[in-house]
Amino acid sequence: MHLNNEPFQLMKNGIKTIEIRLNDEKRQDIKSGDCIIFENLESKETLKVIVIETVVFTSFQSLLKQYSNKEIGAKSEDQLSQKIAAIYQIYSQTDELHYGALAIRVEVV
């Protein structure tokens, strides 16, 4: 999976422990114990993580209410509306309604 530099670095440093994705067909196969290789979109560096758990939500809003800003790699001052707006720059609301949202709790190997 690809990650922008900032969330990649936060995950690499053990700060960001929840990766947020659309719960599409590809992500529905992810389960606890799986390994994921994240690739930094800028540097092409890779990071191997183990999936601790996956939790499916009906919406990104319900997912974001469940986790702290630190866990998801957001700035401490970011409000819910800002986080949702950032996600909608990546995923469409139509896809969200169709697939739902997925929280992937990871641990760096």
N, CA, C and O atoms as a GROMACS GRO file, in nm:
protein
  436
    1MET      N    1   0.085  -0.118   0.000
    1MET     CA    2   0.000   0.000   0.000
    1MET      C    3   0.089   0.124   0.000
    1MET      O    4   0.199   0.124   0.056
    2HIS      N    5   0.041   0.227  -0.063
    2HIS     CA    6   0.116   0.352  -0.071
    2HIS      C    7   0.075   0.446   0.042
    2HIS      O    8  -0.041   0.449   0.084
    3LEU      N    9   0.172   0.524   0.090
    3LEU     CA   10   0.147   0.626   0.192
    3LEU      C   11   0.224   0.752   0.156
    3LEU      O   12   0.336   0.745   0.105
    4ASN      N   13   0.164   0.866   0.183
    4ASN     CA   14   0.237   0.992   0.171
    4ASN      C   15   0.347   0.996   0.277
    4ASN      O   16   0.344   0.919   0.373
    5ASN      N   17   0.443   1.084   0.259
    5ASN     CA   18   0.560   1.087   0.345
    5ASN      C   19   0.527   1.108   0.493
    5ASN      O   20   0.578   1.034   0.578
    6GLU      N   21   0.443   1.206   0.525
    6GLU     CA   22   0.416   1.236   0.666
    6GLU      C   23   0.354   1.118   0.741
    6GLU      O   24   0.406   1.080   0.846
    7PRO      N   25   0.244   1.058   0.690
    7PRO     CA   26   0.191   0.942   0.762
    7PRO      C   27   0.287   0.824   0.763
    7PRO      O   28   0.290   0.746   0.859
    8PHE      N   29   0.367   0.809   0.659
    8PHE     CA   30   0.467   0.702   0.655
    8PHE      C   31   0.566   0.719   0.770
    8PHE      O   32   0.596   0.623   0.841
    9GLN      N   33   0.617   0.841   0.787
    9GLN     CA   34   0.715   0.866   0.893
    9GLN      C   35   0.653   0.847   1.031
    9GLN      O   36   0.718   0.793   1.121
   10LEU      N   37   0.529   0.890   1.049
   10LEU     CA   38   0.460   0.871   1.178
   10LEU      C   39   0.442   0.723   1.210
   10LEU      O   40   0.457   0.681   1.325
   11MET      N   41   0.409   0.646   1.109
   11MET     CA   42   0.393   0.502   1.130
   11MET      C   43   0.529   0.438   1.158
   11MET      O   44   0.541   0.354   1.247
   12LYS      N   45   0.630   0.476   1.083
   12LYS     CA   46   0.764   0.422   1.101
   12LYS      C   47   0.814   0.447   1.243
   12LYS      O   48   0.884   0.363   1.300
   13ASN      N   49   0.779   0.563   1.300
   13ASN     CA   50   0.822   0.599   1.435
   13ASN      C   51   0.729   0.547   1.544
   13ASN      O   52   0.747   0.579   1.661
   14GLY      N   53   0.629   0.466   1.506
   14GLY     CA   54   0.540   0.405   1.604
   14GLY      C   55   0.434   0.497   1.660
   14GLY      O   56   0.368   0.463   1.759
   15ILE      N   57   0.416   0.614   1.600
   15ILE     CA   58   0.316   0.710   1.649
   15ILE      C   59   0.180   0.679   1.589
   15ILE      O   60   0.081   0.666   1.661
   16LYS      N   61   0.174   0.669   1.458
   16LYS     CA   62   0.050   0.636   1.387
   16LYS      C   63   0.034   0.485   1.390
   16LYS      O   64   0.118   0.413   1.336
   17THR      N   65  -0.073   0.437   1.451
   17THR     CA   66  -0.095   0.292   1.462
   17THR      C   67  -0.221   0.245   1.391
   17THR      O   68  -0.247   0.125   1.382
   18ILE      N   69  -0.300   0.340   1.340
   18ILE     CA   70  -0.423   0.308   1.269
   18ILE      C   71  -0.414   0.362   1.127
   18ILE      O   72  -0.395   0.482   1.106
   19GLU      N   73  -0.427   0.273   1.030
   19GLU     CA   74  -0.434   0.314   0.891
   19GLU      C   75  -0.580   0.310   0.850
   19GLU      O   76  -0.650   0.212   0.874
   20ILE      N   77  -0.626   0.418   0.788
   20ILE     CA   78  -0.766   0.431   0.746
   20ILE      C   79  -0.774   0.407   0.596
   20ILE      O   80  -0.702   0.470   0.518
   21ARG      N   81  -0.861   0.318   0.558
   21ARG     CA   82  -0.881   0.287   0.416
   21ARG      C   83  -1.029   0.265   0.389
   21ARG      O   84  -1.108   0.244   0.481
   22LEU      N   85  -1.064   0.272   0.263
   22LEU     CA   86  -1.196   0.232   0.219
   22LEU      C   87  -1.204   0.081   0.233
   22LEU      O   88  -1.106   0.011   0.206
   23ASN      N   89  -1.316   0.029   0.276
   23ASN     CA   90  -1.331  -0.116   0.293
   23ASN      C   91  -1.373  -0.182   0.161
   23ASN      O   92  -1.473  -0.253   0.154
   24ASP      N   93  -1.294  -0.156   0.057
   24ASP     CA   94  -1.325  -0.211  -0.076
   24ASP      C   95  -1.285  -0.359  -0.082
   24ASP      O   96  -1.236  -0.416   0.015
   25GLU      N   97  -1.306  -0.420  -0.200
   25GLU     CA   98  -1.282  -0.563  -0.213
   25GLU      C   99  -1.140  -0.602  -0.173
   25GLU      O  100  -1.119  -0.702  -0.104
   26LYS      N  101  -1.042  -0.523  -0.215
   26LYS     CA  102  -0.902  -0.554  -0.186
   26LYS      C  103  -0.875  -0.552  -0.035
   26LYS      O  104  -0.803  -0.638   0.015
   27ARG      N  105  -0.933  -0.456   0.037
   27ARG     CA  106  -0.907  -0.442   0.180
   27ARG      C  107  -0.990  -0.538   0.265
   27ARG      O  108  -0.955  -0.565   0.380
   28GLN      N  109  -1.098  -0.591   0.210
   28GLN     CA  110  -1.182  -0.683   0.286
   28GLN      C  111  -1.111  -0.814   0.317
   28GLN      O  112  -1.153  -0.887   0.406
   29ASP      N  113  -1.004  -0.843   0.244
   29ASP     CA  114  -0.928  -0.966   0.267
   29ASP      C  115  -0.824  -0.952   0.378
   29ASP      O  116  -0.764  -1.051   0.419
   30ILE      N  117  -0.800  -0.830   0.426
   30ILE     CA  118  -0.699  -0.808   0.529
   30ILE      C  119  -0.750  -0.860   0.663
   30ILE      O  120  -0.863  -0.834   0.703
   31LYS      N  121  -0.663  -0.935   0.732
   31LYS     CA  122  -0.703  -0.988   0.862
   31LYS      C  123  -0.586  -0.982   0.960
   31LYS      O  124  -0.472  -0.961   0.921
   32SER      N  125  -0.617  -0.999   1.085
   32SER     CA  126  -0.517  -0.998   1.192
   32SER      C  127  -0.408  -1.100   1.160
   32SER      O  128  -0.436  -1.212   1.120
   33GLY      N  129  -0.281  -1.059   1.180
   33GLY     CA  130  -0.168  -1.145   1.153
   33GLY      C  131  -0.106  -1.126   1.016
   33GLY      O  132   0.006  -1.170   0.992
   34ASP      N  133  -0.179  -1.060   0.926
   34ASP     CA  134  -0.124  -1.034   0.792
   34ASP      C  135  -0.010  -0.934   0.800
   34ASP      O  136  -0.003  -0.852   0.891
   35CYS      N  137   0.080  -0.942   0.704
   35CYS     CA  138   0.186  -0.842   0.688
   35CYS      C  139   0.146  -0.748   0.575
   35CYS      O  140   0.092  -0.791   0.473
   36ILE      N  141   0.173  -0.620   0.594
   36ILE     CA  142   0.150  -0.520   0.491
   36ILE      C  143   0.282  -0.447   0.470
   36ILE      O  144   0.352  -0.414   0.565
   37ILE      N  145   0.316  -0.424   0.345
   37ILE     CA  146   0.432  -0.343   0.311
   37ILE      C  147   0.380  -0.208   0.263
   37ILE      O  148   0.309  -0.200   0.162
   38PHE      N  149   0.415  -0.102   0.336
   38PHE     CA  150   0.379   0.033   0.295
   38PHE      C  151   0.496   0.092   0.219
   38PHE      O  152   0.612   0.073   0.256
   39GLU      N  153   0.466   0.165   0.112
   39GLU     CA  154   0.569   0.232   0.034
   39GLU      C  155   0.549   0.382   0.043
   39GLU      O  156   0.440   0.434   0.018
   40ASN      N  157   0.655   0.452   0.081
   40ASN     CA  158   0.654   0.598   0.088
   40ASN      C  159   0.648   0.651  -0.055
   40ASN      O  160   0.736   0.620  -0.136
   41LEU      N  161   0.546   0.730  -0.087
   41LEU     CA  162   0.528   0.780  -0.222
   41LEU      C  163   0.641   0.873  -0.266
   41LEU      O  164   0.669   0.884  -0.385
   42GLU      N  165   0.705   0.940  -0.171
   42GLU     CA  166   0.814   1.033  -0.204
   42GLU      C  167   0.947   0.960  -0.220
   42GLU      O  168   1.013   0.972  -0.323
   43SER      N  169   0.986   0.886  -0.117
   43SER     CA  170   1.121   0.828  -0.114
   43SER      C  171   1.127   0.686  -0.168
   43SER      O  172   1.235   0.634  -0.194
   44LYS      N  173   1.011   0.622  -0.185
   44LYS     CA  174   1.001   0.481  -0.226
   44LYS      C  175   1.050   0.384  -0.118
   44LYS      O  176   1.060   0.264  -0.142
   45GLU      N  177   1.082   0.438   0.002
   45GLU     CA  178   1.120   0.353   0.115
   45GLU      C  179   1.002   0.265   0.151
   45GLU      O  180   0.886   0.305   0.133
   46THR      N  181   1.029   0.145   0.201
   46THR     CA  182   0.921   0.056   0.241
   46THR      C  183   0.925   0.030   0.391
   46THR      O  184   1.029   0.043   0.456
   47LEU      N  185   0.811  -0.007   0.443
   47LEU     CA  186   0.794  -0.033   0.586
   47LEU      C  187   0.704  -0.155   0.601
   47LEU      O  188   0.593  -0.160   0.546
   48LYS      N  189   0.752  -0.254   0.676
   48LYS     CA  190   0.674  -0.376   0.698
   48LYS      C  191   0.604  -0.367   0.831
   48LYS      O  192   0.665  -0.335   0.934
   49VAL      N  193   0.474  -0.394   0.830
   49VAL     CA  194   0.394  -0.394   0.953
   49VAL      C  195   0.314  -0.522   0.963
   49VAL      O  196   0.292  -0.592   0.864
   50ILE      N  197   0.272  -0.552   1.084
   50ILE     CA  198   0.182  -0.666   1.111
   50ILE      C  199   0.045  -0.608   1.147
   50ILE      O  200   0.036  -0.511   1.223
   51VAL      N  201  -0.059  -0.667   1.093
   51VAL     CA  202  -0.195  -0.625   1.125
   51VAL      C  203  -0.233  -0.684   1.261
   51VAL      O  204  -0.231  -0.806   1.279
   52ILE      N  205  -0.267  -0.597   1.354
   52ILE     CA  206  -0.310  -0.640   1.488
   52ILE      C  207  -0.460  -0.667   1.487
   52ILE      O  208  -0.507  -0.766   1.544
   53GLU      N  209  -0.535  -0.578   1.423
   53GLU     CA  210  -0.680  -0.599   1.411
   53GLU      C  211  -0.734  -0.511   1.299
   53GLU      O  212  -0.671  -0.412   1.260
   54THR      N  213  -0.849  -0.548   1.249
   54THR     CA  214  -0.922  -0.464   1.154
   54THR      C  215  -1.062  -0.442   1.210
   54THR      O  216  -1.123  -0.533   1.267
   55VAL      N  217  -1.112  -0.320   1.193
   55VAL     CA  218  -1.247  -0.288   1.239
   55VAL      C  219  -1.319  -0.216   1.126
   55VAL      O  220  -1.270  -0.117   1.072
   56VAL      N  221  -1.436  -0.267   1.090
   56VAL     CA  222  -1.515  -0.210   0.982
   56VAL      C  223  -1.617  -0.112   1.039
   56VAL      O  224  -1.680  -0.139   1.141
   57PHE      N  225  -1.631   0.002   0.973
   57PHE     CA  226  -1.727   0.105   1.012
   57PHE      C  227  -1.816   0.138   0.892
   57PHE      O  228  -1.776   0.118   0.777
   58THR      N  229  -1.935   0.188   0.919
   58THR     CA  230  -2.025   0.226   0.810
   58THR      C  231  -1.982   0.358   0.746
   58THR      O  232  -2.019   0.386   0.632
   59SER      N  233  -1.905   0.439   0.819
   59SER     CA  234  -1.864   0.569   0.766
   59SER      C  235  -1.728   0.609   0.822
   59SER      O  236  -1.684   0.560   0.926
   60PHE      N  237  -1.662   0.699   0.750
   60PHE     CA  238  -1.536   0.753   0.800
   60PHE      C  239  -1.559   0.833   0.927
   60PHE      O  240  -1.474   0.834   1.017
   61GLN      N  241  -1.673   0.900   0.936
   61GLN     CA  242  -1.703   0.980   1.055
   61GLN      C  243  -1.708   0.890   1.179
   61GLN      O  244  -1.648   0.924   1.282
   62SER      N  245  -1.778   0.778   1.171
   62SER     CA  246  -1.786   0.689   1.289
   62SER      C  247  -1.649   0.632   1.323
   62SER      O  248  -1.617   0.613   1.440
   63LEU      N  249  -1.567   0.603   1.222
   63LEU     CA  250  -1.431   0.555   1.246
   63LEU      C  251  -1.349   0.661   1.318
   63LEU      O  252  -1.283   0.633   1.418
   64LEU      N  253  -1.353   0.783   1.267
   64LEU     CA  254  -1.272   0.891   1.324
   64LEU      C  255  -1.311   0.924   1.468
   64LEU      O  256  -1.227   0.967   1.547
   65LYS      N  257  -1.436   0.905   1.502
   65LYS     CA  258  -1.482   0.930   1.639
   65LYS      C  259  -1.427   0.824   1.737
   65LYS      O  260  -1.421   0.848   1.857
   66GLN      N  261  -1.388   0.710   1.683
   66GLN     CA  262  -1.343   0.598   1.766
   66GLN      C  263  -1.197   0.609   1.808
   66GLN      O  264  -1.158   0.556   1.912
   67TYR      N  265  -1.116   0.678   1.728
   67TYR     CA  266  -0.971   0.680   1.750
   67TYR      C  267  -0.919   0.821   1.775
   67TYR      O  268  -0.975   0.919   1.728
   68SER      N  269  -0.809   0.828   1.850
   68SER     CA  270  -0.747   0.958   1.879
   68SER      C  271  -0.674   1.010   1.756
   68SER      O  272  -0.639   0.933   1.666
   69ASN      N  273  -0.650   1.140   1.754
   69ASN     CA  274  -0.574   1.201   1.646
   69ASN      C  275  -0.436   1.138   1.635
   69ASN      O  276  -0.386   1.116   1.525
   70LYS      N  277  -0.373   1.110   1.749
   70LYS     CA  278  -0.240   1.050   1.748
   70LYS      C  279  -0.243   0.914   1.679
   70LYS      O  280  -0.158   0.887   1.594
   71GLU      N  281  -0.340   0.830   1.714
   71GLU     CA  282  -0.348   0.695   1.657
   71GLU      C  283  -0.360   0.697   1.505
   71GLU      O  284  -0.305   0.610   1.437
   72ILE      N  285  -0.432   0.796   1.452
   72ILE     CA  286  -0.454   0.800   1.307
   72ILE      C  287  -0.353   0.890   1.235
   72ILE      O  288  -0.357   0.902   1.113
   73GLY      N  289  -0.264   0.952   1.311
   73GLY     CA  290  -0.161   1.035   1.250
   73GLY      C  291  -0.204   1.175   1.215
   73GLY      O  292  -0.143   1.241   1.131
   74ALA      N  293  -0.311   1.222   1.279
   74ALA     CA  294  -0.359   1.360   1.256
   74ALA      C  295  -0.293   1.454   1.356
   74ALA      O  296  -0.243   1.412   1.460
   75LYS      N  297  -0.292   1.581   1.322
   75LYS     CA  298  -0.240   1.682   1.415
   75LYS      C  299  -0.334   1.691   1.535
   75LYS      O  300  -0.455   1.672   1.522
   76SER      N  301  -0.278   1.718   1.651
   76SER     CA  302  -0.358   1.719   1.774
   76SER      C  303  -0.472   1.820   1.769
   76SER      O  304  -0.576   1.800   1.832
   77GLU      N  305  -0.454   1.928   1.695
   77GLU     CA  306  -0.557   2.032   1.689
   77GLU      C  307  -0.662   2.008   1.579
   77GLU      O  308  -0.759   2.083   1.570
   78ASP      N  309  -0.644   1.906   1.496
   78ASP     CA  310  -0.738   1.880   1.388
   78ASP      C  311  -0.875   1.842   1.444
   78ASP      O  312  -0.888   1.756   1.531
   79GLN      N  313  -0.977   1.908   1.390
   79GLN     CA  314  -1.115   1.880   1.428
   79GLN      C  315  -1.172   1.771   1.337
   79GLN      O  316  -1.116   1.743   1.231
   80LEU      N  317  -1.282   1.710   1.378
   80LEU     CA  318  -1.346   1.603   1.302
   80LEU      C  319  -1.374   1.646   1.159
   80LEU      O  320  -1.349   1.571   1.065
   81SER      N  321  -1.426   1.766   1.141
   81SER     CA  322  -1.461   1.814   1.007
   81SER      C  323  -1.337   1.824   0.918
   81SER      O  324  -1.345   1.796   0.798
   82GLN      N  325  -1.224   1.863   0.973
   82GLN     CA  326  -1.101   1.872   0.896
   82GLN      C  327  -1.052   1.734   0.854
   82GLN      O  328  -1.004   1.715   0.742
   83LYS      N  329  -1.064   1.639   0.945
   83LYS     CA  330  -1.019   1.502   0.914
   83LYS      C  331  -1.107   1.439   0.806
   83LYS      O  332  -1.058   1.372   0.716
   84ILE      N  333  -1.237   1.462   0.816
   84ILE     CA  334  -1.329   1.408   0.715
   84ILE      C  335  -1.301   1.472   0.580
   84ILE      O  336  -1.298   1.404   0.478
   85ALA      N  337  -1.279   1.604   0.578
   85ALA     CA  338  -1.249   1.673   0.452
   85ALA      C  339  -1.122   1.616   0.388
   85ALA      O  340  -1.116   1.600   0.266
   86ALA      N  341  -1.022   1.586   0.470
   86ALA     CA  342  -0.898   1.530   0.417
   86ALA      C  343  -0.922   1.392   0.355
   86ALA      O  344  -0.865   1.360   0.250
   87ILE      N  345  -1.004   1.311   0.419
   87ILE     CA  346  -1.035   1.178   0.365
   87ILE      C  347  -1.112   1.189   0.235
   87ILE      O  348  -1.088   1.111   0.142
   88TYR      N  349  -1.203   1.286   0.225
   88TYR     CA  350  -1.281   1.302   0.103
   88TYR      C  351  -1.198   1.357  -0.013
   88TYR      O  352  -1.245   1.360  -0.126
   89GLN      N  353  -1.078   1.398   0.013
   89GLN     CA  354  -0.986   1.433  -0.096
   89GLN      C  355  -0.927   1.306  -0.158
   89GLN      O  356  -0.875   1.309  -0.269
   90ILE      N  357  -0.936   1.196  -0.084
   90ILE     CA  358  -0.883   1.068  -0.131
   90ILE      C  359  -0.995   0.976  -0.180
   90ILE      O  360  -0.985   0.917  -0.287
   91TYR      N  361  -1.100   0.964  -0.100
   91TYR     CA  362  -1.211   0.874  -0.130
   91TYR      C  363  -1.339   0.952  -0.152
   91TYR      O  364  -1.361   1.055  -0.089
   92SER      N  365  -1.425   0.901  -0.242
   92SER     CA  366  -1.553   0.968  -0.267
   92SER      C  367  -1.658   0.924  -0.164
   92SER      O  368  -1.650   0.815  -0.107
   93GLN      N  369  -1.755   1.010  -0.142
   93GLN     CA  370  -1.864   0.976  -0.050
   93GLN      C  371  -1.947   0.861  -0.106
   93GLN      O  372  -2.004   0.782  -0.030
   94THR      N  373  -1.954   0.851  -0.237
   94THR     CA  374  -2.027   0.740  -0.300
   94THR      C  375  -1.961   0.608  -0.266
   94THR      O  376  -2.029   0.512  -0.230
   95ASP      N  377  -1.828   0.602  -0.277
   95ASP     CA  378  -1.757   0.480  -0.241
   95ASP      C  379  -1.772   0.449  -0.093
   95ASP      O  380  -1.787   0.333  -0.054
   96GLU      N  381  -1.769   0.553  -0.010
   96GLU     CA  382  -1.787   0.534   0.134
   96GLU      C  383  -1.923   0.471   0.163
   96GLU      O  384  -1.932   0.378   0.244
   97LEU      N  385  -2.027   0.519   0.099
   97LEU     CA  386  -2.161   0.463   0.119
   97LEU      C  387  -2.168   0.318   0.071
   97LEU      O  388  -2.237   0.236   0.131
   98HIS      N  389  -2.097   0.288  -0.035
   98HIS     CA  390  -2.100   0.153  -0.093
   98HIS      C  391  -2.018   0.053  -0.012
   98HIS      O  392  -2.063  -0.059   0.013
   99TYR      N  393  -1.897   0.092   0.030
   99TYR     CA  394  -1.804  -0.001   0.094
   99TYR      C  395  -1.791   0.014   0.245
   99TYR      O  396  -1.766  -0.084   0.314
  100GLY      N  397  -1.808   0.134   0.296
  100GLY     CA  398  -1.779   0.159   0.436
  100GLY      C  399  -1.632   0.191   0.455
  100GLY      O  400  -1.558   0.204   0.357
  101ALA      N  401  -1.590   0.204   0.579
  101ALA     CA  402  -1.453   0.243   0.613
  101ALA      C  403  -1.387   0.131   0.692
  101ALA      O  404  -1.454   0.052   0.760
  102LEU      N  405  -1.255   0.127   0.683
  102LEU     CA  406  -1.180   0.023   0.752
  102LEU      C  407  -1.066   0.085   0.833
  102LEU      O  408  -0.988   0.165   0.781
  103ALA      N  409  -1.059   0.048   0.960
  103ALA     CA  410  -0.946   0.086   1.045
  103ALA      C  411  -0.857  -0.036   1.057
  103ALA      O  412  -0.901  -0.144   1.095
  104ILE      N  413  -0.729  -0.017   1.022
  104ILE     CA  414  -0.632  -0.125   1.030
  104ILE      C  415  -0.530  -0.089   1.138
  104ILE      O  416  -0.449   0.001   1.120
  105ARG      N  417  -0.535  -0.160   1.250
  105ARG     CA  418  -0.438  -0.135   1.357
  105ARG      C  419  -0.312  -0.216   1.323
  105ARG      O  420  -0.318  -0.337   1.302
  106VAL      N  421  -0.199  -0.145   1.318
  106VAL     CA  422  -0.074  -0.210   1.278
  106VAL      C  423   0.036  -0.189   1.381
  106VAL      O  424   0.031  -0.100   1.466
  107GLU      N  425   0.136  -0.274   1.370
  107GLU     CA  426   0.256  -0.264   1.453
  107GLU      C  427   0.374  -0.286   1.361
  107GLU      O  428   0.377  -0.381   1.283
  108VAL      N  429   0.472  -0.196   1.370
  108VAL     CA  430   0.592  -0.207   1.286
  108VAL      C  431   0.671  -0.332   1.326
  108VAL      O  432   0.690  -0.359   1.444
  109VAL      N  433   0.715  -0.406   1.226
  109VAL     CA  434   0.792  -0.529   1.249
  109VAL      C  435   0.938  -0.492   1.274
  109VAL      O  436   1.022  -0.580   1.296
   0.00000   0.00000   0.00000
